[in-house]
Amino acid sequence: MRENLGKLGNTIYSVDTASIELDVASVPFVPASVINSLRRDAVAALDQARDHAFVRWQRAAATEPLVAYPSETLSFLANVYNSAARAFYEKHGVKMIDAAYESHQEAGDVPLMITKHCLRFAFNLCPKQAKGVQGVQGQIRAEPMTLISSGEKLTLKFDCKPCEMHVVGKMRPQILKSPPPSIASLPAAGAPIRFFAKRT
């Protein structure tokens, strides 16, 4: 009985000691199912007691003045796609916020993906690899480099300081013509999310 009562491995509790008051003469045997049920009842009672005793922590006072965001402008890469996100950045001093890519306002060439996996490095064309190699340094020309997939041409640009490769391309025409995800999922009475006009 003590062993079954102490099986609390899937809970936050543990048993130090278990005292059992039982008249063995009148109750010579207790089924394991009954012991397990008692254990579950005890755990539920402990959870309830913890919930009643919990005191909600007080929210810390906001820093005054608010910490300014490092930049006054945000590109579509910040992925600001709802009014709460926009209000947050505006509250912290951001003045110009481009709409998120999902809003279908970026019709030109934009970085579709930024990755640490660099094809320059994979093809042994990385300028950092060539440092100190006689006859190679200063002669590596890895750009322009392109990827072609299903007739779509994507340009690769390289930012060597943070070791990043940018896959640059345009949004596909059929995506531009389709409504943004937020508008497509809005109820009939809902209003679409509005953004500032794209900066020129």
N, C-alpha and C positions, 0 to 999 in steps of 0.2 A: 504493500500500500504506500509506504514511504517513497519507494522508487517511482511508482506511477504518479504520485502527487508532485514529485520533483521534476517531472519532464516539462520544463518550461523553455526549451531551446529556441522556439519560434517567437518568444515574447521578450520584453525588455526586463523581465523579472528573473530572480534566481532564489532558490530556497537554501537558507542556512541550516535551519532545523525544522523538523516536522514532528509535532506531538499528536498522537492519535488517542482519543478517549473512546474506547469501544469495549462493550461487554462481550468477550469472546464466547461465553457460554450461550448467550441468546442469539448472537450473530456470528456463527463460526466461519462464514464465507461472504465476501463482498465481490460481486462481479467487476471486472476491469472497466466495463462501460459505465458503471455507476461512479467509480473513482475518477474516470476521465471527465465525466459530466460535472462532478464537484470541482475539479481543477479548472474547467472552463468557466464555471460560475464565479470562482474566486478571482480569476484573471479579469473577467468582465467587471466585477465589483471594484477591483483595484483601478482599472481604467476610468471608471466613473468617478471614483474618489479623486483621482489626479485631475480630471477635467473640472470638477467643482472647485478644487483648490488652486487652479491656475489663475495667476494674476497677469493680465495682458501688459506687456512692456509698453512704456511710454515712448512715442516717437521723438527722436532728438529734434531740437529746434533747428530750423533751416539756417544755413550760413548766411549772414548778411554783411556786406552785399553779396549777391550770388556770384559764384565763380564764373568768370568769363570763358567762353569757349575759345580755343587757340586761334580760330579763324572766323572771319566775318562772313565767309561764303562756304556753301556746301554744294558739291556736285551731286549728280545722280547716284554716285557710288555710296553716298551716305544712306541711301534707301529710305528716304523719308516718304512714307506712303499713307499717312493718316494725320488727322488734325492734332492728335495728342503728341505725336513725335514732333510735328512742326512747332507747336506751342512750346515744347520743352526747349528746342534750340533757340527759338526767338527770345525766350525768357533769359537765356544765357548769352545774348548779344549777337547771335547770327542774324545778318540782315538779308542775305540773298540765299535762298534755298531752292535748288533745282528739284523737280519732281523725280520720284523713283523711276527706275527703268520700266517697271511694270505699268506705269501710267501711259506708256506709248508716246512719249513726247520727244524721245531721242531718235530722230530719223536718220541722223548722219552716222559716220564711223565713230564707234565708242569701244572702250575695252569691254569685251563680253566676258572675259575671264582673266584673272590675275593669278599666276601660279608660281611656285618655287621650282617646279620642274622646268628646266631650261633646255631647249633643244641645242642652243649654242654649246652648252656644257656637254650634252650627250654626243655631239658631233666633234668634240675636241676643238671647238672654235671659240672657247671662252677667253677673253683677253686676260683674265686673272690667271688662267692656266699657262698662258704664253709668257708671263713675266720671267725674265732671265734667260729665255731660250733664244740663243743667237740666231739671227736671220728670220725670226718669226715675229718678235715684238714690234708692234706698230704696223704690221702688214696684214693682220687679220681683218677681213671685211665680211661679216656675217649678215649684214643687212643689205637690201631688203630680203626677208625670208617670209615665205607664204605657205599656208596650208590650203589645200583644195579638197572639199568634201561635198559630194553630190552636186557639183557644179558651182558651189559657193566658195568664193575666194576670201580667205581670212589672212590679214597681215599680222606678222609677229613683230613686236617691238620689245626691246630689252632695256630694263633699268638695272644696271649692273651694281649700283651702290647697295640697294637692299637685296640684290640677287633675285629679281623678279622678271618673269616673262609675261607680257600683255598680249592676249589674243584679241585683235581689233577687227571689227566688222560692223555691218549694218543689221538692224532688225529686219527679219524677213517680211516681205510685203503682206503676206496673209496674216501675220501677227499684228501688224500695224492696223489692218482693216478690222480686226476683231476687237470687241470691247475689252477694256482692261478687266482683270479678274474681279476687282471690287465692284465694278458696275454690273458685271454679269451675275454676281451673286447677291445683288441688292434686291430687297422685296419690291413689289410694284409701287408702293407708296414712298420708297426711299429716294433720296436725292444723291446724285453722283458726287464723289469727292472732287473738289476743285483745287487747282494748283496755280501758282504764279506763272505768268508767261515765261517761256524759255529765254534766258539771257542771250543777247546777240553780241 
